[in-house]
Amino acid sequence: MLHTDGKTGVRIGKNVTINVDKFSIGDGVLIKDNVVLEGPEISIGDYTVIGENTEIAAKSPCRIGMSSWIGRDCIIDATGLLVIGNGVAVAAGCQLWTHMKFGDTLQGCTWEWRRELIIGDDVYFGGKSLIGPITAEAQSLALMGSVVTHDMKQNRVYAGVPAVDITDKVGVHYETVSVDEKMKRLKEKLAEFSEDRNIENQIQIVKEWPSVMDPEVTYFNISTREYTKRLSKIEIEFMLFLLMPIKFYPVAT
């Protein structure tokens, strides 16, 4: 059943099928047209987007984190446990698989299995990639059309059929950014956002949490990548404005 009670900014498109025994959804989630969600347990975190014509079929738990992007026309199989972290991008036409099953086991077919697919934070799968039951560590990247059958290591780049590590040729997925540079970049985005809005000090960017915080203000801490989730109108607009290039996550309460 679909439960959105108490959730803010959830948007669900046309012809969406949700046939899930235990379904949970976060604030600001967007499920576009013709999406099919089926299984015993599916959860979707804040501000995640599920693109048009995507199908998620689960027999095991399927857990999708916050601020992730599942592009259009994706096939996501959660026959085995599927965990997608925060800030993950699965581009259009990708297929994620956790099982193989078709041959007649009575006649001796041995190719029947289910396994876990674990995807860490900030992982990116390029368009039309095929992903098997692997572990993709945080910040790893598979370029367009990759066929990934082995684990992906943190902040490494993969490509090809089958996919191999090409990081030494093309460079890492993520580089180190100083706190001061993060502050500069986010302030520029806030200035761009506030051009046609009256934010009235409703958003503040900080390097450290203030000793006293105004409950009417949303604070974005660039050192911890966290924000004080108030669910104000301006906060939601700013979070949507930042997506998908910049992502923050609620501070633990």
N, C-alpha and C positions, 0 to 999 in steps of 0.2 A: 504494500500500500504506500501511497505517496503522502508524506507528512511534511508540510511546510509551515506548520504553526510556529509562530514566534520568529520566523525567518524573514529577513528583509531583502528586497531587491531580487528575489528569485524570478527568473523569466523562463517560460517553457513554451516552445514553438508549437506548430500545428502537427497533427498526426503523430504525436509522440506516444509510444507504448511503454509503460512501466509496469512490468509484471514481476515484482520483487517482494519476497516475504518480509524482509527486514531492510528498509530503505531509509537512508538518512542523507540530508542535503544541507549544505552550508549557506550562509548569506551570500548574496550577489552572484549566485550560480546562474549560468545561461545554458539551457539545453535547446538546441536549434531543431528545425523541422525534421520530421521523419526519423527520429532516433528511436532505437529499440533497446530497452534495458530489461534483461530477464535473469532471474536466478534467486538463490536463497538469501543472499546478503550483498548489497552494494552500498557503498558510502562515497559521497562526493564532497570535498572540502570547499571552503569559501572561495568565491570568485573564479572557480574553474569553469571552463567552457567545453561543451561537447558539441562537435560540429554536425552538420546536416548528414543524414543517411548513415550515421555510424551505428554499429550494432555491438552491444556488449552482452555476451552470453556467458553466464556464470553457473557453475555447479559447486564451486568453492567460494569463499569470501573474495570480493573484489573491492579494494580500498584505494581510492584516488584522493590525493592530497589537495592542498590549497593552491590557487593561482596556477593551475595546470591547464594545458590546452590540448584537447583531442580534436584533430582536424576532421574535415568531412570525409565520408566514405571509408572510414576505418573499420576493421574487424578486430574485435578484442575478445579473446577467448580466455575465460577464467575457469576452465575445467579444473585446473590446479590453482592453488593460491596465487592471486595477482595483487601486488602492492605497487602502486605508482606514487612516488613522493611528491613533495611540493615543488612548484615551478618547473614541472616537466612539460616538454613539448613533443607531441606525437603528430607529425605533419600529415597532410591529406594522403589518403590511400595506403596508410601503413596497416600491417597485420601483426598482431601480437598473439603468440600461440603458447599454450601450456600443456598441450596433449597431442597425441597421435592415436587415432583409433579408426580402423576400418576393416582390416583383414579378419578372416574367420579364425578365431582362436581355437575352435574345436578341431580345425584342420592343421593346427600347429603354428599359426601366425604368431610371431614374437614381437612384432612392432605394435605394441599397445601399451601406452604409458601416459602418466600425467605427472607434471613436475611444477615447481614454483617458478614464477617470474617476478623478480624483485628489482624495482627501478628506483634508484636513489634520487635525491634532490637535484634539480637543475640539469637533468639529462635531456638530450635532444635527439630525436630520431627524424632524419630527413624524409621527405616525401617518398612514398611507396617502398619503404624499408620493410623487410620481413624479419621479425624478431622471434627467436625461439625461447625456450625456458632457461634463461640465464640470470645472472646478477649483473646489473649495470650500475657501477658505482657512481657517486655524485659527480656532476659536471662532465660526464663522459658524453661523447657525440658520435653518432653514426650518420654519415653523409647519405644523400639521396640514393635510393635504390640498393642500399646495403642489405646483405643477407647475414644476419648476426646469429651465430651458433655457439659462440664461446663468450665467457664473461668479459665485460668491458671494465677496464681499470679507471680509477679516478682521474678526471681531467685529461683523458686521452682521446684521440680522434681516430675513428675507424671508417674504412670504406672498402667496397668490393664485394665479390661473390666467390667464395665466402669472405666476409669482412676481415681485414687485417689492420693492425695498428700502423697508421701513417703519420703519427704525431711528429716524429723527427723530421719529416719532410714539410709539413704544413704548419706546425706550431700547436700550442695547447689551445684548448677551448676557452679557458678562463685565464686572465692575467691578474696579478696583484694590483689592487687599487688602494691608494692611501685614504685614510679617513678624511683628510682635508679635501681631496679630490672628489670623494663621494658627497661631501657636504656641498661643494661647489656645483656639482652636476644636479643634485636634487633641488637645490635652491633655484637653479635655472628652470627646472621643470615646474616648480611651484609658481614662479613668476609667469611662465607661459600659461599655466592653468588659470591663474587669478586675473588675467587680463580683462576678461568680461564677466568676472564674478566678484562679489563683495564677500571676501572670506572673513573679514573682521576678526583677525587673529584667532580663527577657529582651528588653524593648523600651525604647528610649530615643528621645525626640524632641529634636532639636538644631537650632540655627540655623547652626552651622558644624561641619564634621567634626572630631572630637577628634584630637589629635596621635597618640594611642594608642587603638586600638579593640579591645575584647574580641571575639574571634571567636565567642563564644557569644551575643552580644547583637546584635539587629537594630536598626540606627540609622535613623531617619527624619529626613531633612534637609528642613525646611520651606522653606528658602531656595532649594534646587535642585530640589525635588520628586523626590528620589531616595531609595532605601533600599539598605542593604547586604543583598543577598539571601542568606540562610542556609538557607532552606527548612526551618526548624524548625516544629514543630507549632503553636506559638503564633503565629509570624509568619504562617503560612498562614491561620490562623483570623482574625487581625487584618486581613489583606488582604481576605479575604472579608467581614468585618464592615464594612469601610469602603466596599466597592463597593455601588452604583455612584456615590454622591455624591462620594467622595473617592478620588483615584487617585495612586499613587506608582509610579515606575519604577526598575528596578535601576540602580545606579551602574555606569558603564562600568569594566570591569576590564582 
